């Protein structure tokens, strides 16, 4: 009777049998962090601060020490910037005729623009908009972009360019730096429909949220003066008279072929109004000291982002973007890995472990960047980062997707752990998504620290891939990423076990992890070649 009552009370979970205590415990963290009480955990919000208190309390229960001299919290200062829609506008000007565009329907002005006020500029289509010296690919070479706006097709990797290179140079900061060097005053992004992850209505809902930057004396967020995104359903309005269509351009990009470069017979005229405010938030940091007198001075950092996107535009009557998979699931795994080390009867890890629930990931990996650049006293020398973001236990955990597995010696510990658990490693089925630089591991990579990001895997063309695409279309960054969705608890349990095994392997290895000699990301470490 009790089992039947439990199943009735928790109808959202897809269990083939009564859930294990480990599965119930992991799910209890997700329930707490993705509850309506947490209000979507937007960076700096009261709901986020309540979630941070919860995480700190659970780390204490797990026997983990405070990770900063002042306790479990590391303060992170932000500047929040919001587009004032009522005072902003955008028009296309062609042959002297001005055609106003409807914000939200046809186009979005970016709150991440660095300049307010009026702008009139010509448009130049620059293909992928990538400048990649190592691959001999430069969409900006020979283009007259001085004082103009670069129109970029988002989605696609040119042939001959590795996914790692494309991910790095396609990141917001690198792309902005290249465009600024070329003299552009802004970028108009045109999403490729074949790789667009979420419907336009949810892109619009996200655009109504403020963007954030770290509050630093010299901001380094690589913001362009002007930024906008065009709805691909209205691309014909933008490309009219150019001799090209979005269908043609997207087909070329999907095949990795070169894209044409051309000036559009159109300019834009816009007015951008912005509002700014200071916001303070916090990372949650726990520390488990290493057991080896020498290796304890080095640390392995486990991360998961605690923030989501908060309360936003109502979709089907729901305004709370709970973020159950994104990323209450990862924080729950972080807590369970921490707990597992304290309940393990075996030897303690030789290196120090840091458990960090970071803020501001949804704002541009800002909390992890702050931590990587300002590690609290007692953090030691960080030698590896293992990141858990949307690991997606909506499928059975039979295959493992590990971003960065080909880049460093972390692959040895990874393969050993996967073999022990009977999990197969699979290649990235969607390299065009640039996932390796889109979560918090990238903040550590930029500081020269080898890193992995791990998820439940699947193969391209499989039923599991279809389910993942359906999830992104229906739930990603929307209110439907809540506690009512189907979840595979035993997949979560197996994932936590793998993370524990992997962490133990890295922490106990005789040598610290190293970038492979042929890894593009090795340059950030400036380390000598292996003997």
C-alpha distance (Angstrom), angle and dihedral (degrees) to the residues before:
residue distance angle dihedral
X1 . . .
X2 3.80 . .
X3 3.82 91.2 .
X4 3.81 91.7 50.5
X5 3.80 90.5 48.7
X6 3.81 90.6 49.7
X7 3.80 91.5 51.8
X8 3.80 90.8 49.0
X9 3.78 91.8 50.4
X10 3.81 92.2 49.5
X11 3.82 105.1 39.6
X12 3.78 95.3 152.0
X13 3.79 96.4 71.3
X14 3.80 120.5 90.3
X15 3.79 102.0 -141.7
X16 3.76 123.4 164.6
X17 3.82 87.9 -166.4
X18 3.78 140.3 7.2
X19 3.83 106.8 -56.8
X20 3.78 118.3 -106.3
X21 3.82 119.8 -114.6
X22 3.82 87.7 -108.7
X23 3.80 90.9 54.2
X24 3.80 92.6 46.7
X25 3.79 91.3 49.4
X26 3.83 93.3 49.7
X27 3.80 90.5 47.7
X28 3.83 91.6 49.5
X29 3.82 89.0 62.3
X30 3.81 91.1 49.1
X31 3.81 89.8 49.0
X32 3.79 91.3 53.0
X33 3.81 97.7 43.7
X34 3.82 96.4 42.0
X35 3.80 95.8 43.0
X36 3.79 119.6 120.9
X37 3.82 87.3 -112.3
X38 3.82 89.2 71.2
X39 3.85 89.8 55.6
X40 3.78 94.4 -143.9
X41 3.84 94.6 -54.2
X42 3.81 96.1 -104.1
X43 3.81 112.5 -171.1
X44 3.81 109.7 -84.5
X45 3.81 94.7 3.9
X46 3.83 124.5 130.0
X47 3.80 87.9 -112.7
X48 3.80 91.3 56.0
X49 3.80 91.6 49.2
X50 3.81 90.3 51.6
X51 3.79 88.8 51.1
X52 3.82 90.6 50.2
X53 3.80 90.4 52.6
X54 3.80 89.2 51.6
X55 3.81 92.5 51.8
X56 3.82 92.3 47.9
X57 3.81 90.7 50.1
X58 3.80 91.9 51.1
X59 3.81 91.5 48.7
X60 3.80 88.3 54.0
X61 3.81 89.8 50.8
X62 3.81 88.3 51.3
X63 3.81 90.5 55.8
X64 3.80 94.3 -112.2
X65 3.80 117.7 149.8
X66 3.82 124.1 -126.3
X67 3.79 109.9 -86.2
X68 3.80 98.6 -145.9
X69 3.81 132.5 48.9
X70 3.83 87.8 -111.0
X71 3.78 97.0 49.7
X72 3.80 133.5 -92.3
X73 3.82 97.3 -29.0
X74 3.79 130.0 84.3
X75 3.80 112.0 -167.9
X76 3.81 115.8 -130.6
X77 3.84 119.1 -166.8
X78 3.81 119.8 -145.5
X79 3.77 141.4 -179.3
X80 3.80 111.5 -142.6
X81 3.81 118.6 -151.9
X82 3.79 125.8 -169.3
X83 3.80 131.2 -172.8
X84 3.79 111.5 -125.1
X85 3.79 98.7 -137.9
X86 3.79 94.6 -170.5
X87 3.82 91.8 60.5
X88 3.80 99.0 36.9
X89 3.80 128.1 85.8
X90 3.80 142.7 167.0
X91 3.81 132.5 -159.8
X92 3.79 136.1 177.8
X93 3.80 115.3 -130.9
X94 3.80 118.3 -155.9
X95 3.81 125.4 167.7
X96 3.77 89.8 -12.9
X97 3.80 93.7 -54.2
X98 3.80 118.1 119.4
X99 3.82 118.1 -146.5
X100 3.84 114.0 -169.5
X101 3.80 115.5 -140.9
X102 3.80 124.3 -145.3
X103 3.79 110.8 -116.6
X104 3.78 109.8 -129.4
X105 3.80 94.8 17.9
X106 3.81 104.8 55.3
X107 3.78 103.6 8.8
X108 3.79 143.9 4.5
X109 3.78 125.5 -141.6
X110 3.78 111.2 -143.3
X111 3.78 121.7 -116.4
X112 3.81 85.3 -155.4
X113 3.82 91.0 72.3
X114 3.79 111.8 120.9
X115 3.83 97.7 -149.0
X116 3.78 132.9 60.5
X117 3.75 129.2 -154.8
X118 3.81 136.1 44.9
X119 3.79 125.7 -19.7
X120 3.79 132.8 -176.2
X121 3.80 115.4 -177.0
X122 3.80 142.3 151.0
X123 3.80 122.2 -112.9
X124 3.82 127.1 -123.5
X125 3.81 122.7 -176.7
X126 3.82 108.5 -137.3
X127 3.81 101.7 179.4
X128 3.80 113.9 -131.7
X129 3.81 89.7 -2.1
X130 3.81 91.0 -135.2
X131 3.77 128.3 141.8
X132 3.84 108.2 -167.7
X133 3.81 113.5 166.5
X134 3.83 94.7 -177.3
X135 3.81 91.7 59.1
X136 3.78 97.0 39.5
X137 3.79 90.0 -117.8
X138 3.80 120.9 132.9
X139 3.79 121.5 160.2
X140 3.79 90.3 -179.4
X141 3.80 98.9 54.4
X142 3.78 112.7 113.2
X143 3.81 92.8 5.5
X144 3.79 120.0 130.8
X145 3.80 100.0 -134.0
X146 3.77 100.4 147.6
X147 3.80 107.0 136.5
X148 3.82 91.1 -8.8
X149 3.81 137.2 112.3
X150 3.80 118.7 -111.6
X151 3.80 114.7 -137.5
X152 3.82 108.6 -150.0
X153 3.81 130.8 -170.5
X154 3.81 105.9 -136.7
X155 3.80 114.5 -147.2
X156 3.77 129.2 45.9
X157 3.79 137.5 73.2
X158 3.81 121.1 -126.3
X159 3.80 114.8 -121.2
X160 3.77 112.0 -95.5
X161 3.81 93.4 31.5
X162 3.80 118.2 107.7
X163 3.78 119.0 -131.2
X164 3.83 89.4 -116.7
X165 3.80 92.7 55.8
X166 3.79 92.3 44.4
X167 3.80 91.0 48.6
X168 3.80 93.4 51.0
X169 3.79 97.8 44.6
X170 3.80 91.6 40.0
X171 3.79 92.3 57.6
X172 3.78 116.1 112.8
X173 3.80 95.7 -109.6
X174 3.82 96.7 46.4
X175 3.79 94.5 44.6
X176 3.79 91.6 47.9
X177 3.81 91.8 49.0
X178 3.82 91.6 52.3
X179 3.81 93.0 48.3
X180 3.79 92.3 47.9
X181 3.82 90.6 50.8
X182 3.81 88.2 52.5
X183 3.80 90.7 54.0
X184 3.82 98.7 -108.8
X185 3.79 117.6 151.8
X186 3.77 94.7 -156.3
X187 3.78 150.5 -14.1
X188 3.79 130.7 -115.3
X189 3.81 108.7 -160.0
X190 3.80 119.9 -150.5
X191 3.84 110.0 -168.0
X192 3.78 118.1 -137.9
X193 3.83 103.8 -123.5
X194 3.81 93.3 -145.1
X195 3.82 92.2 63.9
X196 3.81 100.0 29.2
X197 3.80 104.9 127.1
X198 3.80 102.5 -161.4
X199 3.82 135.5 31.2
X200 3.79 118.2 -94.6
X201 3.81 92.5 -111.1
X202 3.81 90.6 63.0
X203 3.81 91.2 45.6
X204 3.80 86.6 55.5
X205 3.80 91.8 48.2
X206 3.80 90.0 52.4
X207 3.79 92.0 47.8
X208 3.79 89.8 60.8
X209 3.78 89.6 63.4
X210 3.81 119.1 88.4
X211 3.79 120.8 -105.0
X212 3.78 121.4 -133.1
X213 3.77 138.5 -145.4
X214 3.76 130.5 -171.7
X215 3.79 110.8 -95.7
X216 3.79 98.8 -121.4
X217 3.82 133.3 148.8
X218 3.81 89.3 -114.3
X219 3.84 110.2 26.8
X220 3.82 112.5 -142.7
X221 3.77 102.0 -175.3
X222 3.81 94.4 118.4
X223 3.79 95.9 -127.3
X224 3.79 119.2 -179.6
X225 3.80 118.5 -134.9
X226 3.82 90.5 -118.8
X227 3.78 131.5 20.3
X228 3.79 133.7 176.0
X229 3.82 140.8 159.7
X230 3.81 124.2 -142.8
X231 3.80 121.4 -145.1
X232 3.82 105.3 -116.1
X233 3.81 89.7 -143.4
X234 3.82 87.3 67.0
X235 3.81 96.7 39.5
X236 3.82 90.7 118.3
X237 3.81 87.8 68.9
X238 3.79 91.2 55.4
X239 3.82 97.1 41.7
X240 3.82 97.6 41.7
X241 3.80 111.4 134.3
X242 3.82 93.7 11.9
X243 3.81 95.6 101.3
X244 3.80 90.8 -122.9
X245 3.80 136.8 94.6
X246 3.79 132.6 -154.7
X247 3.81 90.0 -119.6
X248 3.80 90.6 58.0
X249 3.82 93.8 45.7
X250 3.82 94.0 45.5
X251 3.82 92.0 50.2
X252 3.81 90.2 53.9
X253 3.81 91.8 47.9
X254 3.80 92.6 47.7
X255 3.81 88.1 56.2
X256 3.81 92.8 45.8
X257 3.80 91.0 -118.2
X258 3.81 125.6 148.7
X259 3.79 114.2 -83.9
X260 3.79 123.2 -138.0
X261 3.78 121.1 -109.7
X262 3.79 118.6 -143.1
X263 3.77 144.0 152.2
X264 3.79 113.3 -111.8
X265 3.83 117.6 -130.8
X266 3.78 85.6 -125.5
X267 3.78 140.3 81.4
X268 3.78 130.9 -164.6
X269 3.76 129.0 -125.2
X270 3.76 115.9 -166.0
X271 3.77 146.8 161.8
X272 3.80 118.6 -149.4
X273 3.81 121.7 -165.2
X274 3.81 119.3 -173.1
X275 3.81 136.5 -176.5
X276 3.81 123.0 -156.7
X277 3.79 134.7 -163.5
X278 3.80 137.9 167.7
X279 3.80 117.3 -110.3
X280 3.80 129.9 -175.2
X281 3.76 123.8 -155.6
X282 3.79 137.6 157.0
X283 3.76 145.5 -126.1
X284 3.79 116.8 -138.0
X285 3.81 111.9 -130.7
X286 3.80 129.1 -173.1
X287 3.79 128.3 178.2
X288 3.80 133.3 -153.1
X289 3.84 107.8 -171.5
X290 3.78 117.5 -130.9
X291 3.78 119.7 -111.5
X292 3.80 97.9 -139.2
X293 3.84 113.8 87.1
X294 3.80 91.5 -139.6
X295 3.82 105.4 29.9
X296 3.82 92.6 46.5
X297 3.81 86.9 80.1
X298 3.83 86.7 69.2
X299 3.79 122.6 68.8
X300 3.79 138.6 -154.7
X301 3.81 110.3 -148.3
X302 3.80 120.6 -147.6
X303 3.79 113.4 -165.6
X304 3.79 139.9 -175.3
X305 3.78 125.9 165.5
X306 3.78 116.0 -116.2
X307 3.80 98.8 -168.4
X308 3.78 127.8 86.9
X309 3.81 130.9 173.3
X310 3.79 101.2 -78.3
X311 3.79 126.4 -150.6
X312 3.80 115.3 -11.1
X313 3.75 147.0 148.5
X314 3.82 110.7 -23.1
X315 3.80 115.3 -105.8
X316 3.81 113.3 -168.5
X317 3.78 87.9 -13.1
X318 3.83 96.4 -54.8
X319 3.82 119.9 114.6
X320 3.83 100.2 174.2
X321 3.81 114.6 92.9
X322 3.81 95.1 -159.0
X323 3.81 99.0 -175.5
X324 3.81 98.7 -148.8
X325 3.80 96.2 161.4
X326 3.81 91.7 22.7
X327 2.95 92.1 78.5
X328 3.78 122.6 -44.8
X329 3.81 83.8 89.4
X330 3.81 92.9 60.8
X331 3.80 94.3 45.1
X332 3.81 89.3 49.4
X333 3.82 88.7 53.1
X334 3.81 90.2 48.5
X335 3.82 90.2 54.2
X336 3.79 92.6 47.4
X337 3.81 92.9 49.6
X338 3.81 89.1 51.2
X339 3.80 90.4 49.6
X340 3.80 92.6 48.0
X341 3.81 92.5 58.8
X342 3.77 92.5 54.1
X343 3.81 92.7 48.4
X344 3.81 94.0 45.2
X345 3.81 111.8 109.9
X346 3.80 92.2 -155.8
X347 3.82 129.7 86.4
X348 3.79 116.4 -56.0
X349 3.84 118.9 -111.2
X350 3.80 113.4 -80.6
X351 3.78 94.6 -138.1
X352 3.80 123.9 55.7
X353 3.80 116.2 -97.1
X354 3.80 122.6 -143.6
X355 3.81 118.8 -161.8
X356 3.81 108.9 -160.5
X357 3.80 127.1 -179.3
X358 3.78 101.6 -168.7
X359 3.77 132.0 -156.4
X360 3.79 130.4 -143.5
X361 3.82 98.6 35.9
X362 3.79 90.5 131.2
X363 3.81 88.3 51.6
X364 3.81 93.7 57.6
X365 3.83 108.8 -63.1
X366 3.79 89.2 -67.8
X367 3.80 102.5 146.3
X368 3.80 92.6 50.4
X369 3.78 90.7 46.1
X370 3.79 90.2 53.1
X371 3.81 90.8 49.2
X372 3.82 94.0 46.7
X373 3.80 91.5 49.3
X374 3.82 96.1 39.0
X375 3.83 106.3 32.5
X376 3.81 110.4 -177.2
X377 3.77 119.3 -109.5
X378 3.79 108.6 -83.5
X379 3.80 95.1 34.5
X380 3.78 91.7 112.2
X381 3.79 121.7 -159.9
X382 3.81 107.2 -30.9
X383 3.81 108.5 -136.4
X384 3.82 103.5 169.3
X385 3.79 141.6 15.5
X386 3.81 124.8 -152.7
X387 3.80 111.3 -170.5
X388 3.79 129.9 -163.0
X389 3.79 115.3 -164.6
X390 3.81 122.1 154.6
X391 3.78 93.1 -23.3
X392 3.82 85.7 177.7
X393 3.81 110.6 -139.1
X394 3.78 91.8 -172.6
X395 3.82 89.4 108.2
X396 3.79 131.4 51.9
X397 3.81 108.6 -87.0
X398 3.79 101.8 -116.4
X399 3.79 99.9 122.8
X400 3.80 130.9 42.8
X401 3.79 127.8 -146.6
X402 3.80 110.8 -159.8
X403 3.79 116.8 -177.9
X404 3.80 108.8 -149.4
X405 3.80 95.8 23.7
X406 3.82 91.2 127.2
X407 3.79 94.6 48.1
X408 3.81 107.5 66.2
X409 3.81 147.6 15.0
X410 3.81 88.2 -91.7
X411 3.80 83.8 90.9
X412 3.82 90.6 77.7
X413 3.82 93.6 59.6
X414 3.80 89.8 40.5
X415 3.79 94.8 53.5
X416 3.80 91.8 46.2
X417 3.81 92.2 51.3
X418 3.80 93.6 45.6
X419 3.81 91.1 49.7
X420 3.81 92.6 51.6
X421 3.81 90.7 52.4
X422 3.80 94.8 42.3
X423 3.80 94.0 -117.2
X424 3.83 122.1 145.0
X425 3.79 120.6 -136.4
X426 3.82 113.5 -131.5
X427 3.80 133.9 -169.9
X428 3.79 122.7 -106.5
X429 3.83 104.4 -82.1
X430 3.81 92.4 -161.2
X431 3.83 110.9 37.3
X432 3.82 90.7 160.8
X433 3.81 88.7 73.1
X434 3.85 90.8 70.3
X435 3.80 89.0 -140.5
X436 3.81 96.4 162.9
X437 3.81 91.5 71.6
X438 3.80 97.6 35.1
X439 3.78 99.8 79.6
X440 3.78 138.8 49.7
X441 3.80 97.9 -80.2
X442 3.80 86.9 76.0
X443 3.81 91.6 66.7
X444 3.80 88.9 60.1
X445 3.80 93.3 42.1
X446 3.81 89.1 56.6
X447 3.81 87.4 57.0
X448 3.81 91.2 52.7
X449 3.82 96.4 -102.6
X450 3.85 116.4 138.5
X451 3.79 110.1 -120.9
X452 3.78 145.0 -178.8
X453 3.79 131.8 -160.1
X454 3.79 113.9 -158.4
X455 3.80 134.6 -158.8
X456 3.78 141.8 159.2
X457 3.80 101.8 -82.8
X458 3.78 137.9 -140.5
X459 3.79 138.5 176.7
X460 3.77 127.5 -105.0
X461 3.79 112.0 -96.0
X462 3.80 93.5 18.1
X463 3.79 129.5 128.5
X464 3.81 87.1 -111.7
X465 3.80 90.5 58.2
X466 3.79 89.6 53.4
X467 3.80 90.9 51.0
X468 3.80 90.9 50.4
X469 3.80 92.0 50.3
X470 3.80 90.3 48.9
X471 3.80 89.8 50.9
X472 3.80 92.4 52.2
X473 3.78 92.6 47.2
X474 3.80 94.0 47.9
X475 3.80 104.9 32.0
X476 3.83 116.0 11.9
X477 3.82 110.7 118.0
X478 3.78 89.8 -8.3
X479 3.81 137.5 106.6
X480 3.81 89.5 -101.7
X481 3.82 90.3 73.4
X482 3.80 87.0 88.4
X483 3.78 141.5 116.2
X484 3.80 94.8 -77.6
X485 3.80 96.1 70.9
X486 3.82 123.9 101.4
X487 3.81 113.4 -93.3
X488 3.81 131.1 -177.0
X489 3.80 103.9 -137.3
X490 3.78 95.6 -173.0
X491 3.82 89.6 54.4
X492 3.81 87.3 56.3
X493 3.81 91.1 48.8
X494 3.81 91.9 51.1
X495 3.80 90.6 47.1
X496 3.81 91.3 53.0
X497 3.81 89.5 50.2
X498 3.79 90.8 51.5
X499 3.80 91.4 49.4
X500 3.81 89.9 50.3
X501 3.82 91.6 49.5
X502 3.80 92.6 46.1
X503 3.80 93.7 46.9
X504 3.80 91.3 49.4
X505 3.79 91.1 49.3
X506 3.80 93.6 51.1
X507 3.80 93.2 42.8
X508 3.81 93.3 50.8
X509 3.81 100.1 40.5
X510 3.83 113.5 119.1
X511 3.82 91.6 -129.0
X512 3.75 129.9 43.5
X513 3.83 117.0 -113.0
X514 3.81 118.0 -86.3
X515 3.76 134.3 -161.4
X516 3.79 113.3 -110.7
X517 3.77 113.4 -105.3
X518 3.81 91.6 -117.0
X519 3.82 95.1 47.4
X520 3.79 116.0 118.2
X521 3.82 89.0 -146.1
X522 3.81 92.8 57.9
X523 3.80 88.5 86.0
X524 3.79 90.6 74.0
X525 3.81 91.2 60.9
X526 3.81 96.1 47.7
X527 3.79 89.0 -151.4
X528 3.81 125.4 158.7
X529 3.81 119.2 -107.4
X530 3.79 116.7 -85.6
X531 3.84 112.8 -95.1
